[in-house]
Amino acid sequence: MTLSSGMEAVAPSLPLSRRGRRRLSLSMLAARDELTTPPPACPGKWDVANVLKSLRGCLPVSRAAAATLIVMVEKTRPEDWEPLGTPFIYAHNATLMGWTGLSRSALQRHIRELAEARFLVPQDGRNGQRGRRWQGQDGEMRVGFNLAALRYRWPELLALADQARQNRERIQFLRTAIADLNEIVRARAECLGQDDAATEAARIMLARLRVRRIETLEGLYEAMVTLHETLDRAGKEGTQPHPVENPDKSERYTPKVRPMGPENGAHYTNTKNIQSSYEVVPVAATGRKRIEAMRRAEPEFPDRPSAETGRSALRGFKGTALFYLEICAGLREFCTSARPSSEDLIVGAEYLSGRIGVSHHAWGQACVVLGRLQAAICVIMMAARLERGAIIHRRDAYFRALVERGATSRLYLDRSLYALRDSRSRETGMLVEAGIMRSRSQTYQNRGKPA
């Protein structure tokens, strides 16, 4: 088309709108036209919410805008995400500000950002009041934000989630590889006396936790590999034997050496080397007799307990099966007999550990560190305390703390068992006393009645 005035042709622009109306961009218009076509998938409400939460830092919008979108998805009804339904938000700005804790300007900025990314489609009415409906030429029209646009973004979101999972696995692999090399580098640097290399390895180890970019982590890994190769070459050069001048091997006889003296524990004779008269005089410092005397000597601290006794958390406490059944009533449910054996107690304590909140992994660690019997007694002790009204926060962590103390010989189960035994004795005494008082009161009541 030619213009008579000589002006150049201008590309058609978007239609002008009145002041106060929403300015629609090309991507927003494309998202609106997209709603007229069948969606590629119809995911559920919580599937969409979980995927968005896992991609909060990977979406083409800011983290704050992604959080606003997640809140809007969570406020919809599950049945609206069915194939015949339409997820829609009718809430006013004040309601949205209450849900998200944002200001009005921040909320509008997030809505604009999400609309530009085609994650939602704003549907404005004649007066812009959401939550109301008005009658137009084409019938009834809803006013608010249409979240059905997420159905068209679902394949892209799944691909992005798969890529994010691969990135997380790659990041974890690089961090683990750097940590494995760090142990070797620190050990070699300590052997070679290179403090600068150890300091650099510590810096790389600290930096790997602060970095989430794969390219930066790969650079840190390469730096650790270079450091490892440098120390490896330095170690090989240090251990390589230096060339020495070998003595002349043309000598026919070996040179004379100094004879062995008393400090070497040698034996000297005072007679000639004749079989009929051969007398050996030991001149070493008491020789073998001194070693035998040291082996048979009493310990310097006889009252100190042995290593086995020190490792035992029971400290010599003797407890029968009936004793453990008396202090812990919940254990009876998992014992098959009235007089269970130690193996039955251990099996019952293993089942009881799951009831009181101890994980199977913690139970396995306790069996390795403390032994199965002491691990079972720890569980019984915790259950007995809980039955008596004790409050134990984070029970699995409390049980792991007991195992850690037992590994360093700082666990004293005998004290806790003695305390539980005394508590049981007091409870039994109070019950007996209450029974006596009840029988006496019954006797006094019967005396007053006529025969």
C-alpha positions as CSV (number, residue, x, y, z in Angstrom):
1,M,0.0,0.0,0.0
2,T,1.4,3.4,-1.0
3,L,0.6,6.6,0.8
4,S,0.2,9.8,-1.1
5,S,1.9,11.8,1.6
6,G,5.1,9.8,1.3
7,M,4.9,8.3,4.9
8,E,6.2,4.8,5.4
9,A,3.9,2.0,6.2
10,V,3.5,1.2,9.9
11,A,2.8,-2.3,11.3
12,P,-0.7,-2.7,12.8
13,S,-0.6,-2.2,16.5
14,L,-2.9,-3.4,19.3
15,P,-6.3,-1.7,19.6
16,L,-6.3,1.2,21.9
17,S,-8.1,0.9,25.2
18,R,-9.5,3.4,27.6
19,R,-7.5,4.5,30.7
20,G,-8.0,2.1,33.6
21,R,-8.6,-1.0,31.4
22,R,-6.1,-3.8,31.2
23,R,-3.5,-3.5,28.4
24,L,-3.5,-6.9,26.6
25,S,-0.3,-8.0,25.0
26,L,0.2,-10.5,22.2
27,S,0.9,-13.4,24.5
28,M,-2.2,-12.6,26.6
29,L,-4.3,-12.6,23.5
30,A,-2.8,-15.9,22.4
31,A,-3.5,-17.5,25.8
32,R,-7.1,-16.3,25.5
33,D,-7.5,-17.7,22.0
34,E,-5.9,-21.0,23.2
35,L,-8.8,-21.6,25.6
36,T,-11.1,-22.3,22.7
37,T,-9.1,-25.4,21.7
38,P,-9.1,-28.8,23.5
39,P,-6.4,-29.0,26.1
40,P,-3.6,-31.6,25.8
41,A,-4.1,-32.8,29.4
42,C,-6.3,-32.4,32.4
43,P,-4.2,-32.8,35.5
44,G,-5.6,-32.8,39.0
45,K,-5.4,-29.9,41.4
46,W,-2.7,-31.3,43.7
47,D,-0.7,-32.6,40.7
48,V,-0.5,-29.1,39.4
49,A,0.3,-27.6,42.8
50,N,3.1,-30.1,43.5
51,V,4.7,-29.6,40.2
52,L,4.6,-25.8,40.6
53,K,6.1,-26.1,44.1
54,S,9.0,-28.3,42.7
55,L,9.6,-25.7,39.9
56,R,9.4,-22.6,42.1
57,G,12.9,-21.5,41.1
58,C,12.8,-22.8,37.5
59,L,9.7,-21.2,36.1
60,P,9.9,-18.3,33.6
61,V,8.5,-16.0,36.3
62,S,9.9,-14.8,39.6
63,R,9.7,-16.8,42.8
64,A,7.2,-14.4,44.3
65,A,4.9,-14.6,41.2
66,A,5.2,-18.4,41.3
67,A,4.2,-18.4,45.0
68,T,1.1,-16.3,44.1
69,L,0.1,-18.8,41.4
70,I,0.5,-21.7,43.9
71,V,-1.8,-19.9,46.4
72,M,-4.4,-19.3,43.6
73,V,-4.3,-23.0,42.6
74,E,-4.7,-24.2,46.2
75,K,-7.8,-22.0,46.7
76,T,-9.6,-23.7,43.8
77,R,-11.9,-26.6,44.3
78,P,-10.7,-30.1,43.2
79,E,-13.8,-30.8,41.1
80,D,-13.0,-27.7,39.0
81,W,-9.9,-29.4,37.6
82,E,-12.0,-32.3,36.2
83,P,-12.2,-32.4,32.3
84,L,-15.6,-30.8,32.3
85,G,-14.8,-28.2,34.9
86,T,-12.9,-24.9,34.8
87,P,-10.6,-23.7,37.5
88,F,-11.5,-20.1,38.1
89,I,-10.7,-17.4,40.7
90,Y,-13.5,-14.9,41.5
91,A,-11.8,-13.4,44.6
92,H,-11.5,-9.6,44.9
93,N,-8.1,-7.9,45.2
94,A,-8.6,-7.5,48.9
95,T,-9.1,-11.3,49.3
96,L,-6.1,-12.1,47.1
97,M,-4.0,-9.7,49.2
98,G,-5.2,-11.5,52.3
99,W,-4.3,-14.8,50.9
100,T,-0.8,-13.8,49.7
101,G,0.1,-11.0,52.1
102,L,1.0,-8.7,49.2
103,S,0.3,-5.1,48.6
104,R,-2.0,-4.1,45.8
105,S,0.8,-2.9,43.5
106,A,2.8,-6.2,44.1
107,L,-0.3,-8.3,43.4
108,Q,-1.0,-6.5,40.2
109,R,2.6,-6.9,39.1
110,H,2.5,-10.6,39.8
111,I,-0.8,-11.0,37.9
112,R,0.7,-9.2,34.9
113,E,3.8,-11.4,35.0
114,L,1.8,-14.6,35.2
115,A,-0.5,-13.4,32.4
116,E,2.5,-12.6,30.2
117,A,3.8,-16.1,30.8
118,R,0.4,-17.6,29.8
119,F,-0.1,-19.3,33.2
120,L,-3.5,-17.6,33.6
121,V,-6.0,-15.6,31.6
122,P,-7.6,-12.5,33.1
123,Q,-11.3,-12.1,32.2
124,D,-12.4,-8.6,33.1
125,G,-15.9,-7.4,33.1
126,R,-17.5,-4.1,32.2
127,N,-17.0,-2.7,35.6
128,G,-13.9,-4.8,36.5
129,Q,-15.6,-6.2,39.7
130,R,-14.5,-9.8,40.2
131,G,-16.9,-12.1,42.0
132,R,-19.9,-10.7,40.0
133,R,-21.4,-11.5,36.7
134,W,-22.9,-9.3,34.2
135,Q,-25.2,-9.9,31.2
136,G,-23.6,-9.2,27.9
137,Q,-24.4,-9.7,24.3
138,D,-23.2,-13.3,24.4
139,G,-24.9,-14.2,27.6
140,E,-23.5,-14.6,31.1
141,M,-19.7,-14.0,31.4
142,R,-17.5,-14.8,34.3
143,V,-15.1,-12.2,35.7
144,G,-11.8,-13.1,37.3
145,F,-8.7,-15.2,36.5
146,N,-9.0,-18.4,34.4
147,L,-6.4,-21.0,35.5
148,A,-7.3,-23.4,32.7
149,A,-4.3,-22.1,30.9
150,L,-2.2,-24.3,33.1
151,R,-3.6,-27.3,31.2
152,Y,-2.0,-26.1,28.0
153,R,1.3,-25.5,29.8
154,W,1.2,-29.0,31.5
155,P,3.5,-30.8,28.9
156,E,6.0,-27.9,29.2
157,L,5.8,-28.1,33.0
158,L,6.5,-31.9,33.0
159,A,9.5,-31.5,30.7
160,L,10.8,-28.7,33.0
161,A,10.3,-30.9,36.1
162,D,12.2,-33.7,34.4
163,Q,15.0,-31.3,33.6
164,A,15.1,-29.9,37.1
165,R,15.3,-33.4,38.5
166,Q,18.3,-34.2,36.3
167,N,19.9,-30.9,37.3
168,R,19.4,-31.8,41.0
169,E,20.9,-35.3,40.5
170,R,23.9,-33.7,38.6
171,I,24.4,-31.2,41.4
172,Q,24.3,-33.9,44.1
173,F,26.8,-36.0,42.1
174,L,29.2,-33.1,41.7
175,R,29.0,-32.3,45.4
176,T,29.6,-35.9,46.4
177,A,32.5,-36.2,44.0
178,I,34.1,-33.0,45.4
179,A,33.6,-34.3,49.0
180,D,35.3,-37.7,48.1
181,L,38.3,-36.0,46.5
182,N,38.5,-33.6,49.5
183,E,39.3,-36.5,51.9
184,I,42.2,-37.7,49.7
185,V,43.5,-34.2,49.1
186,R,43.4,-33.2,52.8
187,A,45.2,-36.4,53.8
188,R,48.0,-36.0,51.2
189,A,48.4,-32.3,52.0
190,E,48.8,-33.2,55.7
191,C,51.4,-35.8,54.9
192,L,53.3,-33.5,52.6
193,G,53.0,-30.5,54.9
194,Q,51.3,-28.3,52.3
195,D,48.9,-26.1,54.3
196,D,48.0,-24.0,51.4
197,A,46.5,-27.0,49.5
198,A,44.5,-28.0,52.6
199,T,43.2,-24.4,52.9
200,E,42.2,-24.4,49.2
201,A,40.4,-27.7,49.5
202,A,38.5,-26.4,52.5
203,R,37.5,-23.3,50.5
204,I,36.2,-25.5,47.7
205,M,34.2,-27.7,50.1
206,L,32.5,-24.6,51.6
207,A,31.8,-23.1,48.2
208,R,30.2,-26.2,46.8
209,L,27.3,-25.9,49.3
210,R,26.6,-22.3,48.3
211,V,26.4,-22.9,44.6
212,R,23.5,-24.2,42.6
213,R,24.7,-23.7,39.1
214,I,26.0,-26.8,37.4
215,E,28.7,-24.8,35.5
216,T,30.1,-23.3,38.7
217,L,30.1,-26.7,40.4
218,E,31.9,-28.3,37.5
219,G,34.6,-25.6,37.8
220,L,35.0,-26.3,41.5
221,Y,35.2,-30.0,40.7
222,E,37.9,-29.3,38.1
223,A,39.8,-27.2,40.6
224,M,39.7,-30.1,43.2
225,V,40.9,-32.5,40.5
226,T,43.8,-30.2,39.6
227,L,44.7,-29.9,43.3
228,H,44.6,-33.7,43.6
229,E,46.9,-34.2,40.6
230,T,49.3,-31.6,41.9
231,L,49.6,-33.3,45.3
232,D,49.9,-36.7,43.6
233,R,52.9,-35.5,41.5
234,A,54.4,-33.9,44.6
235,G,54.1,-37.1,46.5
236,K,55.7,-39.2,43.8
237,E,58.6,-36.8,43.5
238,G,59.1,-36.8,47.3
239,T,59.1,-40.6,47.5
240,Q,61.4,-41.2,44.6
241,P,64.8,-42.4,45.8
242,H,67.7,-40.0,45.1
243,P,70.6,-41.4,43.2
244,V,73.6,-42.4,45.4
245,E,77.1,-43.5,44.6
246,N,77.2,-47.2,45.0
247,P,80.3,-48.7,46.6
248,D,82.8,-50.6,44.5
249,K,81.6,-54.2,44.3
250,S,85.0,-55.5,43.2
251,E,86.0,-56.1,46.8
252,R,86.4,-59.7,47.6
253,Y,85.5,-59.6,51.3
254,T,82.9,-57.6,53.2
255,P,84.3,-55.0,55.6
256,K,84.6,-55.8,59.3
257,V,81.8,-54.5,61.6
258,R,81.6,-53.7,65.2
259,P,80.4,-56.7,67.3
260,M,77.0,-56.6,69.1
261,G,77.1,-55.2,72.6
262,P,74.9,-55.5,75.7
263,E,72.5,-52.9,74.4
264,N,71.5,-55.3,71.5
265,G,70.7,-58.1,73.9
266,A,73.5,-60.3,72.8
267,H,74.9,-63.3,74.6
268,Y,78.5,-63.6,75.6
269,T,80.5,-66.6,76.8
270,N,83.3,-66.8,79.3
271,T,84.7,-70.1,77.9
272,K,85.8,-71.4,74.6
273,N,83.4,-72.7,72.1
274,I,83.7,-76.3,73.2
275,Q,80.7,-78.5,73.4
276,S,81.8,-80.1,76.7
277,S,82.0,-76.8,78.6
278,Y,79.7,-74.1,77.2
279,E,78.4,-71.5,79.6
280,V,76.1,-68.7,78.4
281,V,75.8,-65.5,80.4
282,P,72.8,-63.2,79.6
283,V,74.0,-59.6,79.9
284,A,70.8,-57.9,78.6
285,A,68.6,-55.9,81.0
286,T,67.0,-59.0,82.6
287,G,66.2,-60.4,79.1
288,R,63.1,-62.5,78.7
289,K,62.5,-62.6,82.4
290,R,61.7,-58.9,82.5
291,I,59.1,-59.3,79.8
292,E,57.4,-62.3,81.5
293,A,57.4,-60.3,84.8
294,M,55.7,-57.4,83.1
295,R,53.0,-59.7,81.6
296,R,52.3,-61.2,85.0
297,A,52.3,-57.9,86.9
298,E,49.0,-56.7,88.5
299,P,47.3,-53.7,86.8
300,E,48.3,-50.3,88.1
301,F,44.7,-49.4,88.9
302,P,42.9,-52.6,90.0
303,D,39.7,-50.8,90.9
304,R,39.1,-49.4,87.4
305,P,36.5,-51.4,85.5
306,S,37.4,-53.3,82.4
307,A,36.8,-52.1,78.9
308,E,33.9,-54.4,78.5
309,T,32.2,-53.2,81.7
310,G,32.9,-49.6,80.7
311,R,31.2,-50.1,77.3
312,S,28.1,-51.7,78.9
313,A,25.3,-49.1,79.5
314,L,23.7,-51.3,82.2
315,R,26.8,-51.1,84.5
316,G,26.1,-54.5,85.9
317,F,22.3,-54.1,86.4
318,K,20.5,-57.4,86.7
319,G,16.9,-57.3,85.5
320,T,14.5,-60.2,85.0
321,A,11.8,-60.4,82.3
322,L,9.1,-59.9,84.9
323,F,10.8,-56.7,86.0
324,Y,10.7,-55.2,82.5
325,L,7.1,-56.3,82.1
326,E,6.2,-54.6,85.4
327,I,7.8,-51.2,84.6
328,C,6.4,-51.2,81.0
329,A,2.8,-52.3,80.6
330,G,2.8,-51.8,76.8
331,L,5.4,-54.5,76.4
332,R,3.0,-57.2,77.5
333,E,1.0,-56.8,74.2
334,F,4.0,-57.9,72.1
335,C,5.1,-60.8,74.4
336,T,3.7,-64.3,73.7
337,S,4.2,-65.7,77.2
338,A,4.0,-64.6,80.8
339,R,7.7,-65.3,81.3
340,P,9.4,-64.2,78.1
341,S,13.0,-64.9,77.3
342,S,15.5,-62.3,76.4
343,E,15.0,-62.9,72.7
344,D,11.2,-62.5,73.2
345,L,11.8,-59.2,75.0
346,I,14.0,-58.0,72.1
347,V,11.4,-58.9,69.5
348,G,8.7,-57.2,71.6
349,A,10.8,-54.1,72.0
350,E,11.4,-53.9,68.3
351,Y,7.6,-53.8,67.7
352,L,7.2,-51.4,70.6
353,S,9.8,-49.0,69.1
354,G,7.6,-48.3,66.1
355,R,4.6,-47.5,68.3
356,I,6.5,-44.9,70.4
357,G,8.0,-43.1,67.3
358,V,11.4,-44.7,66.8
359,S,12.3,-45.3,63.2
360,H,13.5,-48.7,61.9
361,H,16.8,-47.1,60.9
362,A,17.5,-45.8,64.4
363,W,16.6,-49.2,65.8
364,G,19.1,-50.9,63.5
365,Q,21.9,-48.4,64.4
366,A,21.2,-49.1,68.1
367,C,21.5,-52.8,67.6
368,V,24.9,-52.4,66.0
369,V,26.3,-49.9,68.5
370,L,24.7,-51.0,71.8
371,G,23.7,-54.6,71.1
372,R,20.2,-55.9,70.6
373,L,19.5,-56.3,74.4
374,Q,20.6,-52.8,75.4
375,A,18.8,-51.3,72.4
376,A,15.6,-53.1,73.6
377,I,16.1,-51.8,77.1
378,C,16.4,-48.3,75.8
379,V,13.1,-48.7,74.0
380,I,11.4,-50.2,77.1
381,M,12.8,-47.3,79.3
382,M,11.4,-44.7,76.8
383,A,8.0,-46.5,76.7
384,A,7.9,-46.7,80.5
385,R,8.6,-43.0,80.8
386,L,5.8,-42.2,78.3
387,E,3.3,-44.3,80.2
388,R,4.1,-42.3,83.3
389,G,3.2,-39.0,81.6
390,A,6.7,-37.9,80.5
391,I,6.9,-35.6,77.4
392,I,9.6,-36.5,74.9
393,H,9.8,-34.2,71.9
394,R,11.2,-35.7,68.7
395,R,11.4,-39.2,70.0
396,D,13.5,-40.6,67.2
397,A,16.1,-37.9,67.8
398,Y,16.0,-38.6,71.6
399,F,16.6,-42.3,70.9
400,R,19.5,-41.5,68.5
401,A,21.0,-39.3,71.3
402,L,20.9,-42.3,73.7
403,V,22.7,-44.4,71.1
404,E,25.3,-41.7,70.6
405,R,25.9,-41.5,74.3
406,G,26.2,-45.3,74.5
407,A,28.9,-45.3,71.8
408,T,31.0,-43.0,74.0
409,S,30.3,-44.9,77.2
410,R,28.2,-42.0,78.6
411,L,24.9,-43.8,78.8
412,Y,23.8,-45.0,82.3
413,L,20.8,-47.2,81.8
414,D,21.2,-48.6,85.4
415,R,20.3,-45.2,86.9
416,S,17.1,-44.9,84.8
417,L,16.1,-48.5,85.6
418,Y,16.7,-48.0,89.3
419,A,14.5,-44.9,89.2
420,L,11.7,-46.8,87.3
421,R,11.9,-49.6,89.9
422,D,11.5,-47.2,92.7
423,S,8.6,-45.5,90.9
424,R,7.0,-48.9,90.4
425,S,7.5,-49.8,94.1
426,R,5.8,-46.5,95.1
427,E,2.9,-47.1,92.8
428,T,2.4,-50.6,94.2
429,G,2.6,-49.3,97.7
430,M,0.0,-46.6,96.9
431,L,-2.3,-49.2,95.3
432,V,-2.0,-51.5,98.3
433,E,-2.7,-48.7,100.7
434,A,-5.7,-47.6,98.7
435,G,-7.0,-51.2,98.7
436,I,-6.7,-51.4,102.5
437,M,-8.5,-48.1,103.0
438,R,-11.2,-49.2,100.6
439,S,-11.7,-52.5,102.5
440,R,-11.8,-50.7,105.8
441,S,-14.4,-48.2,104.6
442,Q,-16.5,-51.1,103.3
443,T,-16.2,-52.8,106.7
444,Y,-17.3,-49.7,108.5
445,Q,-20.3,-49.4,106.2
446,N,-21.3,-53.0,106.8
447,R,-21.2,-52.6,110.6
448,G,-23.8,-49.9,110.5
449,K,-26.3,-52.1,108.5
450,P,-28.7,-54.3,110.4
451,A,-28.0,-58.1,110.3
